[in-house]
Amino acid sequence: MDGEGRRLGLDGGIVRRDFIGATLVGSGAMLLGAAAPARAQGLGAEWTGYAGVGDYARSNGNTAEVVNAAHGVRDHRYEAALPAAPQVDDLYDLVIVGGGFSGIIAAYEFRKARPNARCLVLDNHRLFGGEAKQNQVVVDGVTLTGPQGSNDAVIPARDNTYHHVVGLWDEIGMPRHFDFVEPAGVDPSLRFARDNYDPMFWDERSASVGYFFDGVGYGSKRAWVRDPWSDDLRRAPISAQARRSWLAFKQRAHPVTHGDEAQTDRWLDTMSYGDLLTRELKLSTDVFRLADPLVATGDFGVSADAISAYAAKLLSLPGTVERGADAGGRNVFSFPGGNAAILRHLVKALLPGAIAGTRSFGDVLSGPIAFDALDRPGPTRIRLGATVVAVRHDGAPDRAQAVDVTYAVDGALQRVRARAAIVAAGGWIARHIVRDLPPSYAAAYAQFHHAPILVANVAVRNWKPFVRLGITAAHWFDGFGFFVNVRQPMVVGGAPVPLDPAKPAMLTMYVGFPQSGVPIGPQTSGARMRMFTTSYAEYERQIRRQLQMMFGSVGFDARRDIAAIVLNRWGHAYIAPQPGFYFGTAAHPAPIEVVRHRYGRIAFGHSELSGRQSWGRAAQEGRRALAQVLDVLD
């Protein structure tokens, strides 16, 4: 152990003591043999790292087990065994591939439409939910919870973008009012955001934000600047050119238009967002320092100059939408573990015995999962740890009466048959597993790019350094990540998580890998390889180093104050939509519109087909795919 490692606490603590026994269940059986390290194959539990406590310690992001199995599909490791895969179970009416929001919502709606029909959901993780899962850590007697991925919610209403899930929200028992913990031991002027995203940019007024300049590209010394926009960046150690571009970006109130809205949308899709910023708005490339992290972590995983400018409109970025002087009033909040709360309510409504306790909000969020209840014989079953390797019609797609679905459990193949199938897993795996994919679909999928995201939940014993700086959120420009905040906890029941700087808190860091100037294909694959070939230990070092550098001058001690770190790696977290993705080009139709059509008895329902991922859009795609397969089941 080197000197820095000892100073940062890498030689002890929970991350070293507990993680081997708490991460993977049955990972050894899924190690598919050693390949070249650059292929990220044959990964083990140490790569996954500490996973926290409770049910979700089985599944923190793409674990080594999940990555190895998925790469086995990509590398055709199951091909020789496919013909001999034994059939299990009787004929299902519907098999759904993927247990994230789109898959679970499709199963829920199918149960409503056909109460006695048989449905099987296959999920490759050891826990349902896709990216809508959570991490939990106990620190000094306090249970801290953070999101693994899917996060930020609003209460659906008839007048907001979630109007189409108003009925669903109420049916599954989601509350329409939430209380939040009041801060203690702090200056009452400090502002705390109730979510992790709004204070990054969309509503910085929701928190007391400080910008950290570490001297790299911004003068010669490190500096904190609290509320930097209040004086038009005069205290920020940046060039005059950067200041002008940053202010123009931040204060842009009106969108660039090109005809009516429909014409403007198509025009935006002909260029990158970087082109819009530099060519149409005449901003310098300095503005990418602000825009790239927002694009990468907000929804698309890459740099501003790689995505369609229409994608930036979906993300409500400057130059694409009307922006008022006050971005507040959105009523955005986060559940303790992000949108895992909504997903758990769906599963509880679908399989009441799957989560212990009543259907009260507190019980659904905290009740232990009854894993043996998920896959019991009955109308709906959820089978975990099942990596689908092949989906194929039994005969020609236009005449087949059934679909065969083959999957691997602990390395052994099994096969089920169904009258129809919904592929609700992402396009990166759908293109590999659907074996009779028509050429037009294959050509469309060839235009799909997927980018990774890393979500780190850092449990700290206190957050006094934030208070000493007079901030509750930190924004920086170099090193690991770019943003972190102390979120105002939701009151769920029992002893609430404190909001006291002397007590523990969970800090959630969304980390993207944008590379401005790199084409989208190499950018996404290079970022994924970087994430997969970096060890847990190295990421732990980077996180500790970053927090120590920023907060060490105000009393932070990484060795003493960091209690645990949980990593959630999502190799294909986001669709990365290049220009032409939404409305097509002269040479190609829009790829999402091709894939959104059913062929034979197979429909595709993954959320990226909406062009921007969220749980509400996943509901739209899952419902659309279900309506398509119901046509062939009638």
Secondary structure, DSSP 8 states (H G I E B T S, - for coil): --HHHHHHTTTSSHHHHTHHHHS-SSHHHH------GGGT-S--HHHH----SSGGGG-SSS-HHHHHHHHHHHTTTTGGGGGG--B-SS-BSEEEE--SHHHHHHHHHHHHH-TTS-EEEE-SSSSS-TT--EEEEEETTEEEEEESS---B----TTSTTGGGHHHHHHTT--S---B----SS-TT----SSSSGGGTTTGGGS-EEEEE-SSSS-SS-EEEESGGGGTTTTS---HHHHHHHHHHHH--S---SSSHHHHHHHHTTSBHHHIIIIIS---GGGHHHHHHHHIIIII-S-TTTSBHHHHHHTT-TTTS---S-------B--TTTTHHHHHHHHHHHSGGGBSS-SSHHHHHHS-B-HHHHTSSSSEEEE-S-EEEEEEESS-TTT-S-EEEEEEETTEEEEEEES-EEE-S-HHHHHHHBTT--HHHHHHHTT--EEEEEEEEEEES--HHHHHHT-SEEEESSSS-SEEE----B--SSS-----TTS-EEEEEEE----TTS-HHHHHHHHHHHHHTS-HHHHHHHHHHHHHHHHGGGT--HHHHEEEEEEEEEEEEEE---TTTTT--SSS--HHHHHTS-BTTEEE--GGGGSS--HHHHHHHHHHHHHHHHHHH-
